[in-house]
Structures are given as structure tokens and as C-alpha cells.
Amino acid sequence: MRYPIYRPRRLRANENLRRLIRETRLSTDDLIMPLFVRPGKGVRNKISSMPGNYQLSVDELVKESAKAADLGVPAIILFGIPEKKDALGTGGYKKGNIVTQAIKAIKSKVENLIVITDVCLCEYTDHGHCGVVKRKRGGKDFTVDNDATLELLAKMALSYAEAGADIVAPSDMMDGRIGAVRAALDENGFENVPIMAYAAKYASAFYGPFREAAESPPKFGDRRSYQMDPPNSDEAVREVALDIEEGADIVMVKPALAYLDVIYRVKQEFGYPVAAYNVSGEFSLVKAAAARNWVDEQKLVLEILTSIKRAGADMILTYHAMEVAHWLA
């Protein structure tokens, strides 16, 4: 069957016609704002590589969360920076840890805001890796003890659920961690707390600014042994399938911009709610170019986020969230 020639220019004649035929719509409803919390009071430490972002004490975090809610941003995701780090990352799951303090404070002061919590050891360990590390004495070689790590991740997720987190988001990429977290939540009466799984998280060069923000660069080696190899997309599909089987409610692809094909494949293959993380390096590249007047920042950000939505993401974690909410208002 031959189809008639489509002449789109007739429908591009004015803005209202373009709006009528627009296939993908970016909305404030799609956005999740990452925030960093640390001990102290009145703390608002600038993150030099991420303009407009800060390490915040709990009182300042509540103000920032209220601002996000007022702008219509439906959710935030919290990353903690403990007062002291150690080999087992106890600052991430001990009683009264900084993230549980933040959850309780936000929930008591800010209405209609979903609080998601990152679940990973990297911000809390003194070595910067996402799990329990075993090193050969006197040598540079190391391994991450997968099974020992699962126990700590489950404790962390449970502490956040007990404090009132709406969603927990394991980001460590250990094998079996979704099942371990799901079991811990269910056994303790939190069967209705969803899991947002960082299901396809790549060993990416785009994470540099985040590691400054979370004070979490690895002190030795790298994370390639447990994060995914960037050339692989079939592997991403297998990883997502495993996380869904273990009980994930939302699956994430990270980073977003260099992995639009993976976002598309995951959405088409599974039909699950898909999150995509517009990560720190993607954010900072735009900010650096905009500061030099090389790009129109607003147009570029909206185009990037629209491309992520068009690829199949249902929700986008982005450091642009609050300024985009302002632009779209």
C-alpha cells in the first residue's frame, strides 16, 4: 500500500499547530530533583563543578525541598554525606543516620513531596567503593564482597523505610541486591514501599562532578568490576530482567543522554516504569557551555530532557529539575 506524501511544513505554520501535533511532552510531573544532605546547621556548601547545587544541612534541605514542592516538582532523591566515613559505611545505616534525619524533617514540614533515598555504600565508605572491599595485603588488587554488601544495603534501605521514605533506590549494582532489599522490607512490614532499581548503571565518565558533591571518589581502582561496560546494551536488558524478577517496581538507566538507545530498549522490552538519570556530567557540560554563552541554556536543557522522555523515560532525575519547573510554569 502506498501512503500519501506527508507535508509537515503545513502543520508547522504557527506555534498552536505545532502544539497540536506534538508527540512528546515534557512536564514538571516527569522530574525528580537530587539533593545532598550533610551534618550541621545552616550549611549550604557550594558544589564547584555543579553550579546552583549545594551540600545542605537538614534545615537548609527542608527549605530546598519546600521550594521544589512549591514549583510542582513531585519528588526528590536524597544522597547523604556522613560526619565520619569507615570501611563498612556504617554512617549510611546506623541509628539516626543523616538521611533518616532528613527524611523525618522533610516529612514533618513539606507536604505532597515524594522522598526517594539512594541506597549505596559509596558515600559512606572511606575507600569510596559501593560495597565491602577485600584487599590483598600489601597489594593493589581488591575485590568487592557481594554477599556481605547485600546485608548492609538491606539494613540501609530498611532504616530509610522506617524513617518514612516513600521509595528506596539501590544504586550499587551488586548481584541480588533488589531481592535482598525487597525481602528486608517485606519481612518488616514495608511491603508497600516501592523499589526504584538502578538496573542498568554504566561505568561512565559522566559521574565526575557527583563524586565531588558526594565526596565519594574511589581511593583506589575503579568501579568497572560491578558497574556495566558502556558498549553493552544486551547486558542491560538482562540486568533489568533480573531486577524485575527480584521485585523492582521502577527500573533506571544511568546515565541518560549517552544511553538513549538503552532507555528505548528497556521501555520497549518490559513496559515497566522507566527512570533515567540525567547525571552530573551531563548537567555540568551544559552549565559550562552556557557560562561562556556558547549555547542557549534553556533551549538546550529542554531539548535534552525531551530527548530522554522521547526515548521512553517516564521520569527523569535531573539537577535541572527546579529551573525547568520554573521555565515550564
RALIN-V794854 format. One record per residue. N is the residue number from 0. RES is the residue in three letters. PHI is phi in degrees with one decimal (* if undefined). PSI is psi as a letter, one per 40 degrees, with the letter a starting at -180 (NA if undefined). OMEGA is omega in degrees with one decimal (NA if undefined). Layout:
n->N res->RES phi->PHI psi->PSI omega->OMEGA
n->N res->RES phi->PHI psi->PSI omega->OMEGA
This chain:
n->0 res->MET phi->* psi->h omega->177.9
n->1 res->ARG phi->-95.0 psi->h omega->179.2
n->2 res->TYR phi->-98.2 psi->i omega->177.0
n->3 res->PRO phi->-66.2 psi->i omega->178.4
n->4 res->ILE phi->-67.8 psi->h omega->178.2
n->5 res->TYR phi->-88.3 psi->h omega->-178.2
n->6 res->ARG phi->-112.6 psi->g omega->-173.7
n->7 res->PRO phi->-63.8 psi->d omega->-176.6
n->8 res->ARG phi->-60.2 psi->d omega->177.6
n->9 res->ARG phi->-64.2 psi->d omega->-178.3
n->10 res->LEU phi->-95.6 psi->e omega->176.3
n->11 res->ARG phi->-105.5 psi->e omega->-172.6
n->12 res->ALA phi->-64.9 psi->d omega->177.4
n->13 res->ASN phi->-149.4 psi->i omega->-173.3
n->14 res->GLU phi->-63.4 psi->d omega->-178.7
n->15 res->ASN phi->-63.8 psi->d omega->176.1
n->16 res->LEU phi->-66.2 psi->d omega->177.6
n->17 res->ARG phi->-61.5 psi->d omega->178.9
n->18 res->ARG phi->-64.1 psi->d omega->-177.7
n->19 res->LEU phi->-64.6 psi->d omega->-176.4
n->20 res->ILE phi->-103.4 psi->e omega->-178.1
n->21 res->ARG phi->-63.2 psi->h omega->-175.2
n->22 res->GLU phi->-88.6 psi->d omega->-176.6
n->23 res->THR phi->-124.7 psi->h omega->-178.5
n->24 res->ARG phi->-122.2 psi->h omega->174.8
n->25 res->LEU phi->-89.1 psi->h omega->-177.4
n->26 res->SER phi->-133.7 psi->i omega->172.3
n->27 res->THR phi->-56.7 psi->d omega->179.9
n->28 res->ASP phi->-62.1 psi->e omega->-177.4
n->29 res->ASP phi->-85.9 psi->e omega->-162.8
n->30 res->LEU phi->-103.1 psi->i omega->173.0
n->31 res->ILE phi->-128.6 psi->h omega->-176.9
n->32 res->MET phi->-98.6 psi->h omega->173.8
n->33 res->PRO phi->-76.4 psi->h omega->178.8
n->34 res->LEU phi->-135.9 psi->i omega->-176.9
n->35 res->PHE phi->-114.5 psi->h omega->-178.2
n->36 res->VAL phi->-120.6 psi->i omega->180.0
n->37 res->ARG phi->-141.0 psi->i omega->179.9
n->38 res->PRO phi->-65.3 psi->i omega->176.4
n->39 res->GLY phi->120.7 psi->a omega->177.9
n->40 res->LYS phi->-139.8 psi->h omega->-179.2
n->41 res->GLY phi->69.5 psi->f omega->-176.8
n->42 res->VAL phi->-87.7 psi->h omega->177.1
n->43 res->ARG phi->-145.6 psi->g omega->-175.7
n->44 res->ASN phi->-81.8 psi->h omega->177.3
n->45 res->LYS phi->-65.1 psi->i omega->173.0
n->46 res->ILE phi->-99.5 psi->h omega->-167.4
n->47 res->SER phi->-60.4 psi->d omega->-177.2
n->48 res->SER phi->-88.2 psi->e omega->-179.0
n->49 res->MET phi->-133.3 psi->g omega->-175.9
n->50 res->PRO phi->-51.8 psi->h omega->179.5
n->51 res->GLY phi->88.1 psi->e omega->178.1
n->52 res->ASN phi->-113.0 psi->i omega->-172.2
n->53 res->TYR phi->-142.4 psi->i omega->161.1
n->54 res->GLN phi->-84.4 psi->h omega->-171.0
n->55 res->LEU phi->-119.4 psi->h omega->167.9
n->56 res->SER phi->-73.5 psi->i omega->-173.4
n->57 res->VAL phi->-58.2 psi->d omega->-178.8
n->58 res->ASP phi->-64.1 psi->d omega->177.6
n->59 res->GLU phi->-72.4 psi->d omega->177.7
n->60 res->LEU phi->-63.5 psi->d omega->177.9
n->61 res->VAL phi->-60.7 psi->d omega->178.1
n->62 res->LYS phi->-62.2 psi->d omega->-179.2
n->63 res->GLU phi->-67.5 psi->d omega->178.1
n->64 res->SER phi->-65.2 psi->d omega->177.6
n->65 res->ALA phi->-64.1 psi->d omega->177.3
n->66 res->LYS phi->-62.4 psi->d omega->178.1
n->67 res->ALA phi->-60.8 psi->d omega->179.8
n->68 res->ALA phi->-62.8 psi->d omega->179.9
n->69 res->ASP phi->-63.6 psi->d omega->178.3
n->70 res->LEU phi->-80.6 psi->e omega->179.5
n->71 res->GLY phi->93.3 psi->e omega->175.9
n->72 res->VAL phi->-68.4 psi->h omega->-171.7
n->73 res->PRO phi->-79.2 psi->e omega->-172.3
n->74 res->ALA phi->-152.5 psi->i omega->169.9
n->75 res->ILE phi->-124.6 psi->i omega->171.3
n->76 res->ILE phi->-125.6 psi->h omega->-173.3
n->77 res->LEU phi->-101.0 psi->h omega->172.3
n->78 res->PHE phi->-123.5 psi->h omega->-175.9
n->79 res->GLY phi->-101.1 psi->i omega->173.4
n->80 res->ILE phi->-123.2 psi->h omega->-172.9
n->81 res->PRO phi->-77.8 psi->i omega->176.8
n->82 res->GLU phi->-67.5 psi->d omega->-179.3
n->83 res->LYS phi->-141.3 psi->h omega->178.6
n->84 res->LYS phi->-106.2 psi->i omega->176.4
n->85 res->ASP phi->-146.4 psi->i omega->-172.6
n->86 res->ALA phi->-65.3 psi->d omega->-176.3
n->87 res->LEU phi->-104.6 psi->e omega->176.9
n->88 res->GLY phi->63.2 psi->f omega->-174.7
n->89 res->THR phi->-63.9 psi->d omega->178.6
n->90 res->GLY phi->-64.7 psi->e omega->-179.8
n->91 res->GLY phi->-91.5 psi->e omega->-176.3
n->92 res->TYR phi->-142.1 psi->e omega->178.4
n->93 res->LYS phi->-69.2 psi->i omega->-178.7
n->94 res->LYS phi->-58.0 psi->h omega->178.6
n->95 res->GLY phi->74.9 psi->f omega->-179.0
n->96 res->ASN phi->-61.4 psi->i omega->-170.3
n->97 res->ILE phi->-61.1 psi->d omega->-179.3
n->98 res->VAL phi->-71.2 psi->d omega->177.8
n->99 res->THR phi->-65.9 psi->d omega->174.8
n->100 res->GLN phi->-59.8 psi->d omega->-178.5
n->101 res->ALA phi->-65.3 psi->d omega->-179.9
n->102 res->ILE phi->-58.1 psi->d omega->-177.1
n->103 res->LYS phi->-62.2 psi->d omega->-179.2
n->104 res->ALA phi->-66.1 psi->d omega->179.5
n->105 res->ILE phi->-64.4 psi->d omega->-177.5
n->106 res->LYS phi->-63.3 psi->d omega->-179.3
n->107 res->SER phi->-82.1 psi->e omega->-172.9
n->108 res->LYS phi->-120.2 psi->d omega->-172.4
n->109 res->VAL phi->-121.0 psi->h omega->179.4
n->110 res->GLU phi->-94.6 psi->i omega->171.5
n->111 res->ASN phi->58.7 psi->f omega->176.4
n->112 res->LEU phi->-133.2 psi->h omega->176.6
n->113 res->ILE phi->-78.1 psi->h omega->178.6
n->114 res->VAL phi->-107.9 psi->h omega->177.4
n->115 res->ILE phi->-104.2 psi->i omega->178.9
n->116 res->THR phi->-122.9 psi->h omega->172.0
n->117 res->ASP phi->-66.2 psi->h omega->178.5
n->118 res->VAL phi->-120.3 psi->h omega->179.9
n->119 res->CYS phi->-164.9 psi->i omega->-178.5
n->120 res->LEU phi->-89.3 psi->e omega->-168.1
n->121 res->CYS phi->-61.0 psi->d omega->179.7
n->122 res->GLU phi->-72.9 psi->e omega->-170.5
n->123 res->TYR phi->-111.5 psi->e omega->-178.7
n->124 res->THR phi->-91.3 psi->i omega->179.4
n->125 res->ASP phi->-76.2 psi->e omega->177.5
n->126 res->HIS phi->-99.7 psi->e omega->175.4
n->127 res->GLY phi->82.7 psi->e omega->177.6
n->128 res->HIS phi->-92.1 psi->i omega->-171.5
n->129 res->CYS phi->-87.7 psi->e omega->-178.8
n->130 res->GLY phi->-155.4 psi->a omega->178.1
n->131 res->VAL phi->-73.3 psi->h omega->-173.9
n->132 res->VAL phi->-101.3 psi->h omega->171.2
n->133 res->LYS phi->-115.7 psi->h omega->-179.4
n->134 res->ARG phi->-116.6 psi->i omega->174.6
n->135 res->LYS phi->-74.9 psi->h omega->-176.3
n->136 res->ARG phi->-56.7 psi->h omega->176.9
n->137 res->GLY phi->77.2 psi->e omega->-177.5
n->138 res->GLY phi->-116.2 psi->i omega->179.5
n->139 res->LYS phi->-90.4 psi->e omega->-177.4
n->140 res->ASP phi->-70.4 psi->i omega->178.2
n->141 res->PHE phi->-148.6 psi->i omega->171.8
n->142 res->THR phi->-131.7 psi->i omega->173.9
n->143 res->VAL phi->-101.5 psi->h omega->-179.5
n->144 res->ASP phi->-78.1 psi->g omega->-174.3
n->145 res->ASN phi->-58.2 psi->d omega->-172.6
n->146 res->ASP phi->-69.2 psi->d omega->177.0
n->147 res->ALA phi->-65.0 psi->d omega->179.3
n->148 res->THR phi->-67.3 psi->d omega->-178.0
n->149 res->LEU phi->-56.9 psi->d omega->-179.4
n->150 res->GLU phi->-61.0 psi->d omega->-178.3
n->151 res->LEU phi->-72.7 psi->d omega->177.6
n->152 res->LEU phi->-63.5 psi->d omega->178.2
n->153 res->ALA phi->-63.6 psi->d omega->177.2
n->154 res->LYS phi->-62.2 psi->d omega->-179.2
n->155 res->MET phi->-63.8 psi->d omega->-179.1
n->156 res->ALA phi->-60.1 psi->d omega->-179.6
n->157 res->LEU phi->-64.6 psi->d omega->179.5
n->158 res->SER phi->-62.7 psi->d omega->180.0
n->159 res->TYR phi->-72.2 psi->d omega->177.8
n->160 res->ALA phi->-62.9 psi->d omega->178.9
n->161 res->GLU phi->-62.7 psi->d omega->-179.8
n->162 res->ALA phi->-79.8 psi->e omega->176.8
n->163 res->GLY phi->115.9 psi->e omega->177.8
n->164 res->ALA phi->-59.2 psi->i omega->179.4
n->165 res->ASP phi->-82.5 psi->d omega->-179.0
n->166 res->ILE phi->-143.6 psi->i omega->172.2
n->167 res->VAL phi->-110.8 psi->i omega->-172.0
n->168 res->ALA phi->-132.4 psi->g omega->177.7
n->169 res->PRO phi->-66.5 psi->h omega->-174.8
n->170 res->SER phi->-121.2 psi->e omega->-168.5
n->171 res->ASP phi->-80.2 psi->d omega->-177.4
n->172 res->MET phi->69.2 psi->f omega->170.4
n->173 res->MET phi->-73.2 psi->i omega->176.5
n->174 res->ASP phi->-70.6 psi->h omega->175.5
n->175 res->GLY phi->84.6 psi->e omega->-173.4
n->176 res->ARG phi->-72.9 psi->d omega->178.6
n->177 res->ILE phi->-67.4 psi->d omega->176.9
n->178 res->GLY phi->-62.3 psi->d omega->-179.7
n->179 res->ALA phi->-65.9 psi->d omega->179.3
n->180 res->VAL phi->-67.6 psi->d omega->179.7
n->181 res->ARG phi->-61.0 psi->d omega->-179.7
n->182 res->ALA phi->-63.8 psi->d omega->-179.5
n->183 res->ALA phi->-63.0 psi->d omega->179.2
n->184 res->LEU phi->-66.1 psi->d omega->-176.9
n->185 res->ASP phi->-64.2 psi->d omega->-177.5
n->186 res->GLU phi->-67.9 psi->e omega->-177.1
n->187 res->ASN phi->-113.9 psi->e omega->173.5
n->188 res->GLY phi->84.5 psi->e omega->-179.8
n->189 res->PHE phi->-113.3 psi->f omega->-178.0
n->190 res->GLU phi->-66.5 psi->e omega->179.6
n->191 res->ASN phi->-95.1 psi->e omega->174.6
n->192 res->VAL phi->-85.2 psi->h omega->-177.8
n->193 res->PRO phi->-72.4 psi->i omega->175.3
n->194 res->ILE phi->-113.7 psi->h omega->170.6
n->195 res->MET phi->-99.5 psi->h omega->-174.2
n->196 res->ALA phi->-90.5 psi->h omega->166.4
n->197 res->TYR phi->-71.2 psi->g omega->-168.2
n->198 res->ALA phi->-81.9 psi->d omega->178.3
n->199 res->ALA phi->-123.3 psi->g omega->-177.6
n->200 res->LYS phi->-110.5 psi->h omega->-172.9
n->201 res->TYR phi->-92.8 psi->i omega->173.8
n->202 res->ALA phi->-78.1 psi->g omega->-165.8
n->203 res->SER phi->-107.6 psi->i omega->173.0
n->204 res->ALA phi->-80.3 psi->e omega->-178.4
n->205 res->PHE phi->-82.2 psi->e omega->-174.2
n->206 res->TYR phi->-92.5 psi->e omega->-172.2
n->207 res->GLY phi->-50.7 psi->d omega->-178.3
n->208 res->PRO phi->-61.2 psi->d omega->177.9
n->209 res->PHE phi->-59.1 psi->d omega->-176.2
n->210 res->ARG phi->-67.6 psi->d omega->170.3
n->211 res->GLU phi->-70.2 psi->d omega->-176.9
n->212 res->ALA phi->-61.1 psi->d omega->-177.2
n->213 res->ALA phi->-94.8 psi->e omega->-178.2
n->214 res->GLU phi->51.5 psi->f omega->-171.1
n->215 res->SER phi->-130.7 psi->f omega->177.5
n->216 res->PRO phi->-67.9 psi->i omega->177.9
n->217 res->PRO phi->-60.0 psi->h omega->179.3
n->218 res->LYS phi->-78.3 psi->e omega->177.7
n->219 res->PHE phi->-155.1 psi->i omega->177.9
n->220 res->GLY phi->63.0 psi->a omega->177.8
n->221 res->ASP phi->-147.6 psi->a omega->-173.4
n->222 res->ARG phi->-106.0 psi->e omega->-176.0
n->223 res->ARG phi->-68.1 psi->d omega->-178.0
n->224 res->SER phi->-74.3 psi->e omega->179.3
n->225 res->TYR phi->-127.1 psi->e omega->171.1
n->226 res->GLN phi->-94.4 psi->i omega->-170.0
n->227 res->MET phi->-81.5 psi->i omega->177.7
n->228 res->ASP phi->-79.1 psi->h omega->-174.8
n->229 res->PRO phi->-52.4 psi->d omega->179.7
n->230 res->PRO phi->-70.4 psi->e omega->-170.5
n->231 res->ASN phi->-97.6 psi->h omega->172.8
n->232 res->SER phi->-115.1 psi->d omega->174.2
n->233 res->ASP phi->-59.5 psi->d omega->179.0
n->234 res->GLU phi->-61.4 psi->d omega->178.7
n->235 res->ALA phi->-59.6 psi->d omega->179.1
n->236 res->VAL phi->-62.1 psi->d omega->178.8
n->237 res->ARG phi->-66.2 psi->d omega->179.7
n->238 res->GLU phi->-62.5 psi->d omega->178.8
n->239 res->VAL phi->-63.3 psi->d omega->179.4
n->240 res->ALA phi->-59.3 psi->d omega->179.5
n->241 res->LEU phi->-64.4 psi->d omega->-179.5
n->242 res->ASP phi->-66.0 psi->d omega->177.2
n->243 res->ILE phi->-64.6 psi->d omega->179.0
n->244 res->GLU phi->-61.2 psi->d omega->-178.3
n->245 res->GLU phi->-81.7 psi->e omega->174.9
n->246 res->GLY phi->121.7 psi->e omega->177.3
n->247 res->ALA phi->-66.6 psi->i omega->178.1
n->248 res->ASP phi->-101.2 psi->d omega->176.9
n->249 res->ILE phi->-134.2 psi->h omega->178.4
n->250 res->VAL phi->-116.3 psi->i omega->-174.5
n->251 res->MET phi->-120.4 psi->i omega->169.0
n->252 res->VAL phi->-112.4 psi->h omega->-177.7
n->253 res->LYS phi->-145.0 psi->h omega->-5.7
n->254 res->PRO phi->-68.7 psi->a omega->-177.1
n->255 res->ALA phi->-100.8 psi->d omega->-165.4
n->256 res->LEU phi->-64.4 psi->d omega->179.8
n->257 res->ALA phi->-83.8 psi->e omega->-175.1
n->258 res->TYR phi->-131.0 psi->f omega->178.7
n->259 res->LEU phi->-60.5 psi->d omega->178.6
n->260 res->ASP phi->-64.3 psi->d omega->179.5
n->261 res->VAL phi->-70.9 psi->d omega->176.0
n->262 res->ILE phi->-56.1 psi->d omega->-179.2
n->263 res->TYR phi->-61.3 psi->d omega->-178.3
n->264 res->ARG phi->-62.8 psi->d omega->-178.3
n->265 res->VAL phi->-63.9 psi->d omega->-179.4
n->266 res->LYS phi->-65.7 psi->d omega->-178.7
n->267 res->GLN phi->-68.3 psi->d omega->-175.4
n->268 res->GLU phi->-73.5 psi->d omega->-169.2
n->269 res->PHE phi->-113.8 psi->d omega->-178.2
n->270 res->GLY phi->66.8 psi->e omega->178.8
n->271 res->TYR phi->-82.5 psi->i omega->170.0
n->272 res->PRO phi->-58.6 psi->h omega->-175.8
n->273 res->VAL phi->-116.7 psi->h omega->171.6
n->274 res->ALA phi->-102.3 psi->i omega->175.4
n->275 res->ALA phi->-132.7 psi->h omega->-177.0
n->276 res->TYR phi->-102.4 psi->h omega->172.3
n->277 res->ASN phi->-78.4 psi->g omega->-160.8
n->278 res->VAL phi->-78.2 psi->i omega->-171.8
n->279 res->SER phi->-58.0 psi->d omega->-179.3
n->280 res->GLY phi->-65.8 psi->d omega->176.3
n->281 res->GLU phi->-64.3 psi->d omega->177.7
n->282 res->PHE phi->-62.2 psi->d omega->-173.3
n->283 res->SER phi->-69.7 psi->d omega->175.9
n->284 res->LEU phi->-61.1 psi->d omega->178.8
n->285 res->VAL phi->-65.4 psi->d omega->-178.9
n->286 res->LYS phi->-62.2 psi->d omega->-179.4
n->287 res->ALA phi->-65.9 psi->d omega->179.2
n->288 res->ALA phi->-67.7 psi->d omega->-179.9
n->289 res->ALA phi->-65.9 psi->d omega->179.3
n->290 res->ALA phi->-63.2 psi->d omega->178.4
n->291 res->ARG phi->-99.0 psi->e omega->-179.4
n->292 res->ASN phi->58.3 psi->f omega->177.4
n->293 res->TRP phi->-85.4 psi->d omega->-177.2
n->294 res->VAL phi->-139.0 psi->i omega->169.5
n->295 res->ASP phi->-86.1 psi->h omega->-170.5
n->296 res->GLU phi->-58.3 psi->d omega->-176.5
n->297 res->GLN phi->-61.0 psi->d omega->-179.5
n->298 res->LYS phi->-63.9 psi->d omega->-178.3
n->299 res->LEU phi->-67.2 psi->d omega->179.8
n->300 res->VAL phi->-61.7 psi->d omega->-179.4
n->301 res->LEU phi->-64.6 psi->d omega->177.7
n->302 res->GLU phi->-67.8 psi->d omega->179.0
n->303 res->ILE phi->-62.1 psi->d omega->-177.6
n->304 res->LEU phi->-66.4 psi->d omega->175.7
n->305 res->THR phi->-64.3 psi->d omega->178.4
n->306 res->SER phi->-64.5 psi->d omega->178.5
n->307 res->ILE phi->-67.6 psi->d omega->177.0
n->308 res->LYS phi->-65.0 psi->d omega->-179.3
n->309 res->ARG phi->-62.5 psi->d omega->179.6
n->310 res->ALA phi->-68.6 psi->d omega->176.9
n->311 res->GLY phi->132.9 psi->e omega->-179.3
n->312 res->ALA phi->-71.2 psi->h omega->174.8
n->313 res->ASP phi->-88.8 psi->d omega->179.6
n->314 res->MET phi->-146.8 psi->i omega->-174.8
n->315 res->ILE phi->-129.0 psi->h omega->171.4
n->316 res->LEU phi->-82.7 psi->h omega->-176.3
n->317 res->THR phi->-152.5 psi->i omega->176.7
n->318 res->TYR phi->-74.0 psi->e omega->174.9
n->319 res->HIS phi->-84.7 psi->e omega->-165.2
n->320 res->ALA phi->-53.7 psi->d omega->-173.2
n->321 res->MET phi->-74.0 psi->d omega->177.5
n->322 res->GLU phi->-71.1 psi->d omega->176.1
n->323 res->VAL phi->-65.7 psi->d omega->177.2
n->324 res->ALA phi->-59.1 psi->d omega->177.3
n->325 res->HIS phi->-66.1 psi->d omega->-179.5
n->326 res->TRP phi->-65.0 psi->d omega->-176.5
n->327 res->LEU phi->-84.1 psi->e omega->-176.7
n->328 res->ALA phi->-63.4 psi->NA omega->NA
